[in-house]
Amino acid sequence: MPATTTTTVDLTEFSAALGGSRQLRGHLTRPSGPGPWPGVVVIHEALGINDVMHRQAERLARAGYLVLMPDLFTDGGAVRCLVPTFRAALSGRGRAFHDIEAARTHLARDPDCTGRIGVIGFCMGGSFALLAVSGGDFDAASVNYGRLPKHLERALTDSCPVVASYGARDRTLKGAASGLEASLDRLGIVHDVKEYPEAGHSFLNDAEVGPRALRPLMRVAGIRPHPESAVDAWRRIDGFFATHLKPESQEG
């Protein structure tokens, strides 16, 4: 496997200027070899940045992307930040959106970035990714078991292309995949939405996360890895990002 390198970067200058967090760190993962590369902003799940999230970022870097994962819990820690960050994900407003834009801006100004930038989110991060698709800031978005906003079609106005993956056994998101696909169809937005019959929430994780004492309850709730579905979902994400973030790869 090609090696990657991950460094911690200070995004405070960008976030503060945009009205985001007073302190913001990010984890920048570079592919091996010479750039430039397309960029991808990774938005972590509700449990924060953990080994699973780092491996997702490394996977994208090995596929040829300059990857930046902002820590949305930098300014106060997970306990203090989780509730307001969740509220932002549901309302479409809040400092987390400025923090995500700070990460995108950092990538856009990196000389090793081609200027084409995608966004991918998991769980809570999937909700943020879905709310970040409009306005032309991103060139592609991968939404993974993200909750749909109340005013979905308003949020999708002028959306970039979207690839989305959901699990049919995710009790918290019944009908989300079909609802998202119907709205993307009506708006004429390029998309690939799929619901996996045997998968639940967080099925793209390659290991269980969260407090060990709670993991049996999480399994009952359908929050667990499902490797078979994950393989296909990553195949779709890889192809979708290659099409929309690496258009030059289709010319040869």
SULGI-V713922 format. One record per backbone hydrogen bond with DSSP energy under -1.0 kcal/mol. CO is the residue of the C=O (numbers start at 1). NH is the residue of the N-H. Records with the same first field share a line. If there is no record, write none. Layout:
CO: NH  NH
This chain:
5: 30
7: 28
9: 26
11: 15
12: 16
13: 17
14: 18
15: 20
24: 11
25: 71
26: 9
27: 69
28: 7
29: 67
30: 5
37: 114
38: 66
39: 118
40: 68
41: 120
43: 122
45: 48
50: 54
51: 55
52: 56
53: 57
54: 58
55: 59
56: 60
57: 61
58: 62
59: 63
60: 65
61: 64
66: 40
67: 29
68: 42
69: 27
70: 72
71: 74
73: 77
74: 76
77: 81
78: 82
81: 85
82: 86
83: 87
84: 88
85: 89
86: 90
87: 91
88: 92
94: 97
95: 99
96: 100
97: 101
98: 102
99: 103
100: 104
101: 105
102: 106
103: 107
104: 108
105: 109
107: 110
110: 113
112: 37
116: 39
117: 139
118: 41
119: 142
120: 43
121: 144
122: 125
123: 127
124: 128
125: 129
126: 130
127: 131
133: 160
140: 119
141: 163
142: 121
143: 165
144: 123
151: 155
152: 156
154: 157
156: 159
161: 141
162: 192
163: 143
164: 194
165: 145
166: 196
167: 170
169: 171
170: 173
173: 176
175: 179
176: 180
177: 181
178: 182
179: 183
180: 184
181: 185
182: 186
183: 187
184: 189
185: 188
190: 162
192: 164
194: 166
196: 168  199
199: 169
201: 224
202: 205
203: 226
211: 214
214: 218
215: 219
216: 220
217: 221
218: 223
219: 222
222: 201  224
226: 230
227: 231
228: 232
229: 233
230: 234
231: 235
232: 236
233: 237
234: 238
235: 239
236: 240
237: 241
238: 242
239: 243
240: 244
241: 245
242: 246
246: 249
247: 250
248: 251
